[in-house]
Structure formats: C-alpha cells, structure tokens
Amino acid sequence: MGFRRLDGPNEGEDAGFREVVAGAGLKPVGWPGKAAALLPPCDLRVSIAPHEDGDLREACFEAMSATGRELRTARVADIGA
C-alpha cells in the first residue's frame, strides 16, 4: 500500500488503512512517513535503488526486529544468496 498521496494521517484512517495493517501477513508500504501514526513498528525495511549499470536495481533488506531477522534469513535462503 502506498501513502504518497495522503495529505495527513486522518485520510489514511478514513480509508481504513489501520484495519489493513492490523491483519496478519506481509504489508509492503510506500511512503510510510506520511502515515507513521497508523503503522505498527517496521520489522523489515526494503530499499530499492538503481544499480550503477542503469538497467538493474539493487535491493537492501534491513532487519528492524527479531521478526525482521527471521524474514530476511528466510528470503536469503529462498534466493540462494
């Protein structure tokens, strides 16, 4: 879910975002700073940036909690890195 177009946390509240993030499962969030009051603490921060090649992207997985470390470890095992 993306919060880029929110003008404030009340818009996210009115749209029902709090209920969406309260459920189980992975919730990718874009522009989380615009709705910080609605979001639980981050477990895994994923950053995607252009690679110096230009056609590729680099992804960085930063664990922010024990759950995030588990998720990161599981993902690395999945891709064989």
N, C-alpha and C positions, 0 to 999 in steps of 0.2 A: 504494500500500500504506500502511496506517496502523499506527502503533506505539503508539497511545494506551493500549491495554490491557496492554502489556508491563510486567512488574514489574522487568525488568532485561535487560541485553544477552544473557544466556545463553538467555533464552526466544526471542529473535529468531534466535540461532544455531541452536538446536534446531529451529526452524520452517523453516530453510533460506533465510532472507532474504538471507544473504551471496551465495548462488548466484544468486538472482533479480536482485539489483542488479549483479552482475558481467557480465551479458549486455548486448548492445548494445541501444540504444533509450532512449527517454524513460521515466523512472520517477518519476511523481508520488509524493511521500512526505508523509504527515501525521504530525505529532509527531516529527520527525526527532531531536530532542534525546534522546528515550528510547532511541535505538539508534545514537547517533553512532559508536560503535566499529565498527559493521557497515557503515557507509556510506562511499562514496568522497566526495571533496570535491564540494560543490554547484556546478553550472555555472550554473543559473538558478533564482533564488528567486522564487516566485509567491505574492503575498499577496492575499487576497480579503477585502474589508471591506464592511460595509453602506454604502450611499450615503445621504446626508442625506435623500433622497426617501423612503427606507424600503422601497420595493418593488424597488430596484435594488441591484446590487453593483458595486464598483469593483475592478478587478484591477491590480496593480502587478507588472511584470516587471523584476527586478533581476539584471543580468548579474554573475556572480561569477568568470567566467573568459573566455578568448577564445572557447571553445565556447559559453558562455552568451550572449556578444555576438552570435555568429552566429545562435543560436536566436532571440534577441529580435528581431533585424533581420528574419529570415525571417517571424516571426509578425506583426510590424507590417506588412510588405508584404502578407501574406495578408488582413489585415482592412482594408487601405486607409487606415490612420490616418496 
